[in-house]
Structures are given as C-alpha cells and as structure tokens.
Amino acid sequence: FFFTQRTKGNCTMSAVPTKDCEGYFPSMLPSNIDEISFYIPVENNNSVEIAAKDNNGATRLACSMILAPGSRSKSQHGLASFPENVINDVDSSKDVVIVCHGFLAWRNQMLISHTAAAISKAMNCHTLRFDFSGNGHSDGLWRYSNYDGELNDLKQVVRYVRDTLKCRVSCVLGHSQGAAVVLNYAAWEQDEKKKNPSAVGETVPCFVNMAGRFFGPGATIESVLNVSMKSLYSEYTVDQQNELSETGKIKFMKRGETQLEIALDDVVNATKQDSKSVISSIMDTPVAILTLHGDADICNPVDGARKYDAAGLPNHELLIFEDGDHSFNGLKHMETIASAVRDFVQKHGGE
C-alpha cells in the first residue's frame, strides 16, 4: 500500500487523500471526529469481477473512515493516516457502515460526510465513505451513469473491509445514483448466494436508499438526460440532442479545468436500469431496505420511493421527509437520518 505522488485530472494524487479536491465544493467536514484517509488498490480479481473497462483504468480508490467514538487508543491519535497504519487503527470488533456518494459528488460532500459522522456517533460504529472511480481523489476517468463500474468499486470496498480490516459490514447506504449502486449490490449478492450458497459466505443485512430513483420500463435517452440536467438546474436542449446524434457524445460540464463528456453508450446503459429486476432478486431474501426520501425532491420525485414501498419487499421501510429536497435540506434532518438508520440496523442487522 505505498504510492508515490502523481496527478489525476485536477487533483494531486498523494500517498493520503487530501481534504479538498479541485473542481468540487470545499469540504465541510464535521468537527470532533477521529478520521483516517487512505487508498485501497483496485485489483483484477475474479471474486470482485473488476474489469478495466468498467473502472476506466482505476488502480486505487480514495477512502475516508470515521472511527467509532473512543475506539482508537490515545497513543495512536494524531498519527498520519498512511495505509500501513489503517489496520492497526481500526477496532475490528466494531461494525462498519459504508456510505456511497451520488452523481457528480464525492466522499467529502457535506451530506455524505455529515451522514457518515452522525451514523458513527449514533451507532458507535465505524463508517467508511469513498470516491467512485473517476470522482474525487480516486483513479480513473469520469463516466456518466457508470453503474457497472461503480458496482465493482463497491464490491472492492466491501471485500477490503471484510478481508483486510476484518470488520463486519452491517449496512451500506447510498445517496441518489449511489443508492442505485447500493441496491444493485444487494441484488448481486443475493443472486450470487442463490447460485452457490456455500461460496458466498457473509452477506450485508441492511441497505439504505437515500433519494434513489425508481427505474421503470420505457426510459428514453431524453428522459434520462433531462433528470441529469435538472441536477444542474438546466435542461437537455435540442442542440445537445443533435450533438449526441452526430458525434456520439456531448459536452456536459467542466470540473475545474477538466471537460466532462457524456457518451451515447453510457446513456443507453442508463436506460436499461431496472428496479423491478433488483426487487425480484431481493424479494424472497432476508435483506432489509430502508428508503429515505424528501417529498420536495425535484431530481428524483418521491413517487419512486412509494413504488419501492408498494413492491411488497418483506423487510422494507419508508420514511418521507416533509419539504425535504434531494439533499435533505443540508444538515436539517441529520439527527433524524442517523437515528432512523440506527434503529433500522438494530432491528434487522443481526450479529
């Protein structure tokens, strides 16, 4: 786990991921947390099905881990968060909750970092958040709707927590596009277990869907891109339609000095996302899903959350936040979110 300093896109890639990253809003990390940041390698490995084409050349993922309150000895406080110290810093008797960011976000986005901190405090657990490939400080090129690649990233992180840190993953939480990835992971894990129960071993018992979209049949390129443009308070224009048709890609936005582009193949992939297929994989399993959604969300309307609730999943719970927007109104609902996740995992997480 030793890496030399280098540059990816706009971010200087050092041995330890830094607090801020060019092209993103400055970090607003919570105070009074015990946090370590590090990189984990992306390995070409059959058990996690890492494919170079899905991970866009990524060789490492940037992670930040908030340690359970009081779980690190005083002698260790203040140590540099280099990867060689991570295993010693983490109390393996504490569970880990993994927190996944959404579209165009990263691990130090305010909602993600504060949710992780609040859950760590409420549950007395570790929380690990990371940058998907091509985002934040992780390697690789950014791709639009990179569901397959981000699923592989999450597989790698879960495997690292279990095999290297020797911790139990009691819950995985995702916001927006990250929620779709989290639910895809839940379905994948259960599908693998059905194929070969003895080979899978431990599975994650609880998942949290924060403001995730319900993917129904009939999605079109136009409908998918309109949702994405709403996140930028914009619209999918006729000029962009023509550009996508003629060149197979469109210029999307700039992140720092880097021009992000949307490829037609990736948009087509997004139209194939299917929440009913995910639900089918989970239906007759012990998997528990908590859906959190604001009723004023204009990016992913709350009707999608109600569809998850109406699907008949045996261990699904729904909590709707009155006047809540796509980012849950900043920090307004943080205590409610943390306590809801705590109570849900206590109820369904087992040991």
C-alpha positions in Angstrom: 0.0 0.0 0.0 2.8 2.5 -0.8 2.0 5.1 -3.5 4.0 7.9 -4.9 2.6 11.3 -5.6 1.1 11.9 -9.0 -1.7 13.8 -10.7 -5.2 12.7 -11.9 -7.3 15.3 -13.7 -7.4 18.3 -11.4 -6.4 16.5 -8.1 -2.9 15.9 -6.9 -2.7 12.2 -6.0 -0.6 11.8 -2.9 0.0 8.9 -0.5 -3.0 10.0 1.5 -6.2 11.6 0.0 -6.5 15.2 1.0 -9.4 17.1 2.5 -10.3 19.1 -0.7 -10.2 18.4 -4.4 -10.1 20.9 -7.2 -13.4 21.0 -9.2 -15.5 20.3 -6.1 -17.0 22.5 -3.4 -14.7 22.9 -0.5 -15.1 20.2 2.2 -17.3 21.0 5.2 -16.2 18.1 7.4 -17.8 17.6 10.8 -15.7 18.6 13.8 -14.7 16.3 16.6 -14.3 13.2 14.6 -11.5 10.6 14.6 -10.9 10.0 10.9 -8.3 8.2 8.8 -7.9 8.6 5.0 -6.2 6.1 2.7 -6.2 4.5 -0.7 -7.1 0.9 -1.4 -5.9 -0.9 -4.6 -8.3 -1.9 -7.3 -7.4 -5.5 -8.2 -8.2 -7.5 -11.2 -9.8 -10.4 -9.2 -12.5 -12.8 -10.2 -14.2 -12.7 -6.8 -14.9 -9.0 -7.2 -15.2 -9.1 -11.0 -13.1 -6.0 -11.5 -12.9 -5.1 -15.2 -10.6 -2.4 -16.6 -13.3 -1.2 -19.0 -15.7 -0.7 -16.1 -13.3 1.0 -13.8 -11.8 3.3 -16.5 -8.2 2.4 -15.7 -8.6 3.0 -12.0 -5.9 1.4 -9.8 -7.0 2.8 -6.4 -10.0 4.1 -4.6 -9.8 7.0 -2.1 -11.4 6.3 1.2 -12.1 8.1 4.5 -13.1 6.2 7.6 -14.6 7.7 10.7 -13.7 5.5 13.6 -16.2 4.6 16.2 -16.0 7.1 19.1 -13.2 6.2 21.6 -12.2 3.1 19.6 -8.6 4.2 18.9 -6.1 4.3 21.7 -4.7 7.7 22.8 -1.3 6.7 21.7 -2.5 6.4 18.1 -4.3 9.8 17.9 -2.6 12.2 15.6 -0.8 9.6 13.5 -0.6 10.2 9.8 -3.3 8.3 8.1 -1.0 6.2 5.9 -2.3 2.9 4.6 0.2 0.9 6.6 -1.4 2.3 9.8 -5.0 1.6 8.9 -5.3 -2.0 10.0 -3.8 -1.1 13.4 -6.1 1.9 13.8 -9.3 0.1 13.2 -11.0 -1.8 16.1 -12.3 -4.9 14.2 -14.9 -5.6 16.9 -16.9 -2.6 15.6 -19.2 -2.9 12.6 -18.7 -0.8 9.5 -21.4 1.2 7.7 -20.3 2.1 4.1 -21.6 5.4 2.7 -21.8 5.9 -1.1 -22.0 9.3 -2.8 -24.2 10.2 -5.7 -24.0 11.7 -9.2 -21.2 14.4 -9.6 -20.5 14.2 -5.9 -17.6 12.7 -3.8 -16.9 11.3 -0.4 -16.4 14.8 1.3 -19.7 16.3 0.0 -21.4 17.8 3.0 -24.4 15.4 3.1 -22.1 12.3 2.7 -19.5 13.3 5.3 -22.0 14.5 7.9 -24.3 11.5 7.4 -21.3 9.2 8.0 -20.3 11.2 11.1 -23.8 11.2 12.5 -24.2 7.4 11.9 -20.9 6.7 13.5 -21.9 8.5 16.6 -25.5 7.1 16.8 -24.4 3.5 16.2 -21.0 3.5 17.9 -19.6 2.1 14.7 -17.0 2.9 12.0 -18.2 4.5 8.8 -16.3 4.3 5.5 -17.0 6.6 2.6 -15.1 6.5 -0.7 -14.9 8.1 -4.1 -16.2 6.1 -7.0 -13.8 5.7 -9.9 -13.2 8.9 -11.8 -14.6 11.0 -8.9 -12.8 12.9 -6.2 -9.3 11.5 -5.5 -10.0 8.0 -7.0 -8.2 7.0 -10.2 -9.9 6.6 -13.5 -11.9 8.7 -15.9 -15.4 10.0 -15.1 -18.2 8.3 -16.9 -21.8 9.1 -17.0 -24.2 6.6 -15.2 -21.3 4.2 -14.6 -23.5 1.7 -12.8 -21.4 -1.4 -13.6 -18.1 0.3 -12.7 -19.4 1.7 -9.5 -20.9 -1.7 -8.6 -17.4 -3.1 -9.0 -16.0 -0.4 -6.9 -18.4 -1.2 -4.1 -17.6 -4.9 -4.3 -13.9 -4.0 -3.8 -14.6 -1.8 -0.8 -16.8 -4.4 0.9 -14.1 -7.0 0.3 -11.4 -4.8 1.7 -13.4 -4.1 4.9 -14.1 -7.8 5.4 -10.8 -9.4 4.3 -8.3 -6.7 5.3 -9.8 -4.8 8.2 -11.6 -7.9 9.4 -14.7 -5.9 10.2 -18.4 -6.8 9.7 -20.3 -4.7 7.2 -23.7 -4.2 8.8 -25.1 -1.7 6.4 -24.4 0.0 3.1 -26.0 3.4 2.4 -26.2 5.3 -0.9 -27.5 8.7 -2.0 -29.1 9.3 -5.4 -27.1 7.4 -8.0 -25.2 5.9 -5.1 -28.5 4.4 -3.9 -29.0 2.7 -7.2 -25.5 1.2 -7.0 -26.2 0.1 -3.4 -29.4 -1.7 -4.4 -27.7 -3.3 -7.4 -25.1 -4.6 -4.9 -27.8 -6.1 -2.7 -29.3 -7.8 -5.7 -25.9 -9.1 -6.9 -25.0 -10.5 -3.6 -28.3 -12.4 -3.2 -28.1 -13.7 -6.8 -24.6 -15.0 -6.1 -25.8 -16.6 -2.9 -28.7 -18.4 -4.8 -26.2 -19.7 -7.4 -23.7 -21.0 -4.8 -24.8 -20.6 -1.1 -21.6 -22.1 0.3 -19.3 -19.9 -1.8 -20.7 -16.5 -0.8 -20.4 -16.6 2.9 -21.4 -13.4 4.8 -23.8 -11.0 3.2 -24.8 -7.5 4.1 -28.1 -7.5 6.0 -29.2 -3.8 5.6 -29.2 -1.2 2.9 -30.3 2.4 2.9 -31.8 4.0 -0.2 -31.4 7.8 0.2 -33.3 9.7 -2.6 -32.7 6.9 -5.1 -34.5 6.9 -8.4 -37.0 4.1 -9.2 -36.1 2.8 -12.7 -39.2 1.7 -14.5 -39.7 0.4 -18.1 -39.8 2.8 -21.0 -36.9 5.1 -20.1 -35.5 7.0 -23.0 -32.3 8.9 -23.7 -34.3 12.1 -23.4 -35.9 11.3 -20.1 -32.6 10.1 -18.6 -30.7 13.2 -19.6 -33.4 15.5 -18.5 -33.1 14.1 -15.0 -29.3 14.7 -15.1 -29.7 18.2 -16.4 -32.1 19.0 -13.6 -29.2 18.4 -11.1 -27.5 21.3 -12.8 -30.7 23.4 -12.9 -30.7 23.1 -16.7 -32.4 21.3 -19.5 -31.5 18.8 -22.2 -31.5 21.0 -25.3 -32.2 20.4 -29.0 -28.6 21.4 -29.7 -27.4 18.7 -27.3 -29.7 16.2 -28.9 -28.2 16.9 -32.3 -24.7 16.8 -31.0 -25.3 13.4 -29.3 -26.8 12.0 -32.5 -24.0 13.3 -34.7 -20.9 12.7 -32.6 -22.0 10.0 -30.1 -21.2 12.3 -27.2 -22.0 15.7 -25.7 -20.1 18.1 -23.6 -21.6 18.1 -20.2 -19.9 20.4 -17.7 -16.4 21.4 -16.5 -14.9 20.1 -13.3 -12.1 22.5 -12.6 -10.2 22.5 -15.9 -11.5 19.1 -17.0 -14.3 18.9 -19.5 -16.7 16.1 -18.7 -18.4 14.4 -21.6 -21.5 12.1 -21.8 -21.1 9.2 -24.2 -24.2 7.8 -26.0 -23.3 4.2 -24.9 -23.4 5.3 -21.3 -26.8 6.9 -21.7 -28.2 3.8 -23.4 -26.8 1.8 -20.4 -28.7 4.1 -18.0 -32.0 3.5 -19.8 -31.6 -0.3 -19.1 -31.6 0.1 -15.3 -34.5 -1.8 -13.9 -35.7 -1.5 -10.3 -38.2 -4.4 -10.8 -35.3 -6.8 -11.5 -33.5 -5.6 -8.4 -36.6 -6.1 -6.3 -37.1 -9.6 -7.8 -33.6 -10.6 -6.7 -34.2 -9.4 -3.2 -37.9 -10.4 -2.7 -37.5 -13.8 -1.0 -34.4 -13.0 1.0 -33.7 -11.6 4.5 -32.3 -8.3 3.0 -33.7 -5.2 4.7 -34.0 -1.9 2.9 -34.8 1.5 4.4 -35.9 4.2 1.9 -35.4 7.8 2.9 -36.8 10.5 0.6 -37.9 14.1 0.6 -41.3 15.0 -0.7 -39.9 18.1 -2.4 -37.2 16.3 -4.4 -37.3 17.6 -7.9 -34.4 15.4 -9.2 -35.9 12.0 -8.2 -39.5 12.6 -7.3 -40.9 10.9 -4.1 -43.3 8.8 -6.1 -40.3 6.5 -6.8 -39.8 5.9 -3.1 -43.5 5.0 -2.8 -43.1 2.5 -5.6 -40.3 0.7 -3.7 -42.6 0.6 -0.6 -45.5 -0.8 -2.7 -43.4 -3.5 -4.2 -44.0 -5.9 -1.4 -40.5 -6.4 -0.1 -40.9 -8.1 3.2 -38.3 -6.0 5.1 -38.8 -2.6 3.5 -39.4 0.6 5.5 -40.1 4.1 4.1 -39.5 7.4 5.8 -40.6 10.6 3.9 -39.2 14.0 5.0 -41.7 16.8 4.7 -40.4 19.5 2.4 -37.2 17.6 2.1 -35.2 18.3 -1.1 -32.8 15.9 -3.0 -30.0 16.7 -0.4 -32.3 16.6 2.6 -32.0 20.3 3.2 -28.4 20.3 4.1 -27.9 19.3 7.8 -31.5 20.0 8.9 -32.5 16.3 9.1 -29.2 14.8 10.1 -30.2 13.6 13.6 -33.4 12.0 12.2 -31.5 10.3 9.4 -28.9 8.9 11.8 -31.4 7.7 14.4 -33.6 6.1 11.6 -30.6 4.2 10.3 -29.5 3.1 13.8 -33.0 1.8 14.7 -33.3 0.1 11.3 -30.0 -1.7 11.6 -30.6 -2.7 15.2 -33.9 -4.2 14.1 -32.7 -6.0 11.0 -28.9 -6.1 11.2 -28.4 -9.1 13.5 -25.0 -10.2 14.5 
